[in-house]
Amino acid sequence: RFVEVISSTFASTVTLCLDDLQWADSASIAAVNQLLLAGGIASQHAKFFFLGCYREGETDNCNPLWKTLCNNDLVNARSTDVKLDCMDEETLTTMVSETLCLLPRLTRCLSSIIYRKTKGNPLFVSQLMISLGKEGLLRPSLSRRRWEWDKEKIQCQKLPDDVAMFFTNSIEALSEDVKASLCVLSCFGSSAETAFIKTLERLLQKTLLSNLDAAVEEGLLDNKDGR
């Protein structure tokens, strides 16, 4: 009833986003079902939008999420399944070309290596390119006035098998102060305003902003519009 009242009263749409639904248990999925069917989308006057993310390869016919996806009532409630695939090699070549401001024929050898190592996963690609830049394997050349790279060393570079391990290794390489600041920030959701972090610094008597800036430089956080 709470969601139904809120979504029916205000002009703005109430949005709920849940990630990693492939790990949700039956009780959690039942709660989501209740929100969708009774509290929001099923009501003619409600403005309720639900966005659920899950990994397709980690659900089967016994998974409670799969039963929800196959629920005819949800289909009648205008549900849409959006599949996000990895980039193919040609798309990745275009991305690398535009990022480095070079013609695709010049970046194809680099993008081919990156594709083989990342399988086209966009997040893995961006983190790998940041890592290559930090290690000097991808660098600007003042004499040539363009980016250059060490093809042999990049090919020999060992990478984790998945993005999660890649991020874990990146976080482990941070200083203890930066990791402690990330732990504090993680208690307040996916984003926090700079003014709020400054207040935390004053109350906790700890340095947070400069440590979080270090995480931004490593590509682990984004700093946009004072958040």
Buried (B, 14 or more C-beta within 10 A) or exposed (E): EEBBEBBBEEEEEBEBEEEEBBEBEEEBBEEBBEBBBEBBBBBEEBBBEBEBEBEEEEBEEEBBBBBBBEBEEBEEBEBEEEEEEBBEBEBBBBBBBEBBEBEEEEBBEBBBBBBEBBEBBBEBBBBBBBBBBBEEBBEEEEEEEEBBBBEEEBEEBEBEEEBEEBBEEBBEEBEEBBBBBBEBBEEEEEEBEEEEBEEBBEEEEEEBEEBBBBBEEBBBBEEEEEE
